[in-house]
Amino acid sequence: MSSVWTSFLSAAHLHICLPSLIVAYCLGWVIYSRYFHPLAKYPGPFFASISRLWLIIDVAKGNAEKTQRQLHARFGSIVRIAPDEIAIADPEAIKVIYAIHSGFTKTDFYVPFRAAWGRYPDLFTNLDEKQHAQRRRIVNNVYSMSNIIQMEKRIDDCVEVIVQKFTECAAKGSAIDMAAWAKWYAFDIIGELFFSSMFGFMKGAHDHEGYIEALNLLLPFNTLTCILPAYMRSIFRLGSTILPRASKAFKAAKHLENAADMCIAERQGFLDSGDIERKDMLQSFIDIMHEKGEAKDFGETEVKVEVFGALVAGSDTTAIAITSILYHLMRTPSAYKKLTAEIDQATEAGFLSSPVVQYHEAMGLSYLDACCKEGMRLHPSIALTLPRHVPRDGRVIAGEWFPEGTRVGVNAAVVQRDKSVFGEDADEFVPERWLDENAVRMERYLLHFGTGSRSCIGKNISLSEIYKLIPQLLRSFHLELLEPDKEWETQNHWFNKPSKVYTNVRRR
């Protein structure tokens, strides 16, 4: 028998059998995926139905939101974007999938964003709904709008700096990159709110300590890792260590972690020396640690998680929103003129403070509110599907039943252009749509800050930054795109980042 097996498994036979087995397996998988898989009936690209590689390549290109809009226009509201994953463009799917107590849970897509050194997952990457709710309650008050408004003077200081810097640029007659300045502004506000001091992005007009470059390196790599099947992630990371850009991404993650450590260590040094206690968000987290730490299991590591999260995710989404609002205003002269008139009238009537507009005043400007909502609707900061697992016993979504465990999700960059909700001109920048009677209904279908129990915890910080800066810039300057007929450049690797939004600035 041994000699027979030895003969059978000779190198010659293996040379023939192994490729045949691989081909047979692949052919069997293709046939199963296309004709017998529970999701086989749903349309989509052929290669997406048999391998996640199609989705990986599409996301790697950096324009997945455009691809998904094209696919939904071709195939309808339900599109298969991977063998086990469905993208849904039906606005009604939002309340089914993302509502509180819906039963849908986050998939493991989010895990690669998690800091490996954390004792608990951060709020964004926590897959356990019960634990997420418990951990969020611990810090909710720190992110509340009432707490942010108590620190509004810190945002005022940042607004004054950007106005000063734009005034200098206007005097020189030099164009600026609005996308870059929005990032610097948002990052410096994180510095003020969390650490009582701007980092120095705006004053230096540069990427302080390389934080932005670190994020630019880290985000695409992490996002591609998210899309991979869990069993391939470690192999991908290990194999990627030989690639220079991936190696830089690993170093970037460590750089941001070190920055979090440095901010906390600096604060601890102040406290140890008896310095006056600072009233900022970092101090609030430290106070929670001292007052409730033992009962809530909230220690130094949890403080570091909050700081790290602020550095990694606290600026890009806001900067994208600011850039989108201003870019679309500059490309729509009628809206720009109408908003400027509203701001000027409110200023002349004494409704707006000087030198910096206050948040509650800005919220009283109806057309400003409409422009901000429209800019965020048309170009949401996150432009990939927000994947969830279908719960036990399956669910009906968009009129179709999906089995337990299916990965489903809605992309804000798709559903926020749905014509049945936002009108036939949904692809255009039309702030007036938010002034009619349909506004309340439309707002239910906005996903740019997430929704339900998983909505962005930093939403109030972002809104205060946006609503204070836009009117301040428009009453102080005339802004005009250097090339108004040229489309902006964007790269979508989870955050859909614009760049090179070159703008002429003239003092009014």
Sequence and secondary structure as in RCSB ss.txt:
>XXXX:A:sequence
MSSVWTSFLSAAHLHICLPSLIVAYCLGWVIYSRYFHPLAKYPGPFFASISRLWLIIDVAKGNAEKTQRQLHARF
GSIVRIAPDEIAIADPEAIKVIYAIHSGFTKTDFYVPFRAAWGRYPDLFTNLDEKQHAQRRRIVNNVYSMSNIIQ
MEKRIDDCVEVIVQKFTECAAKGSAIDMAAWAKWYAFDIIGELFFSSMFGFMKGAHDHEGYIEALNLLLPFNTLT
CILPAYMRSIFRLGSTILPRASKAFKAAKHLENAADMCIAERQGFLDSGDIERKDMLQSFIDIMHEKGEAKDFGE
TEVKVEVFGALVAGSDTTAIAITSILYHLMRTPSAYKKLTAEIDQATEAGFLSSPVVQYHEAMGLSYLDACCKEG
MRLHPSIALTLPRHVPRDGRVIAGEWFPEGTRVGVNAAVVQRDKSVFGEDADEFVPERWLDENAVRMERYLLHFG
TGSRSCIGKNISLSEIYKLIPQLLRSFHLELLEPDKEWETQNHWFNKPSKVYTNVRRR
>XXXX:A:secstr
 HHHHHHHTSHHHHHHHHHHHHHHHHHHHHHIIIIISTTTTS   HHHHH THHHHHHHHHT HHHHHHHHHHHH
 SEEEEETTEEEE  TTHHHHHHSTT   EE GGGGGGS TT SS  TTT   HHHHHHHHHHHGGGGSHHHHHH
THHHHHHHHHHHHHHHHHHHHHT  EEHHHHHHHHHHHHHHHHHHSS  SHHHHTS GGGHHHHHHHHHHHHHHH
HHS HHHHHHHHHHHTTSHHHHHHHHHHHHHHHHHHHHHHHHHHHHHTT     SHHHHHHHHHHHHHHHHT  H
HHHHHHHHHHHHHSSHHHHHHHHHHHHHHHT HHHHHHHHHHHHHHHHTT S SSS  HHHHTT HHHHHHHHHH
HHHS SB SB  EE  TT EEETTEEE TT EEE BHHHHTT HHHH TTTTS  GGGGGSTTHHHHHTT  TT 
 GGGS TTHHHHHHHHHHHHHHHHHHEEEEESSTTS  EEEESSBEEEE  EEEEEE 
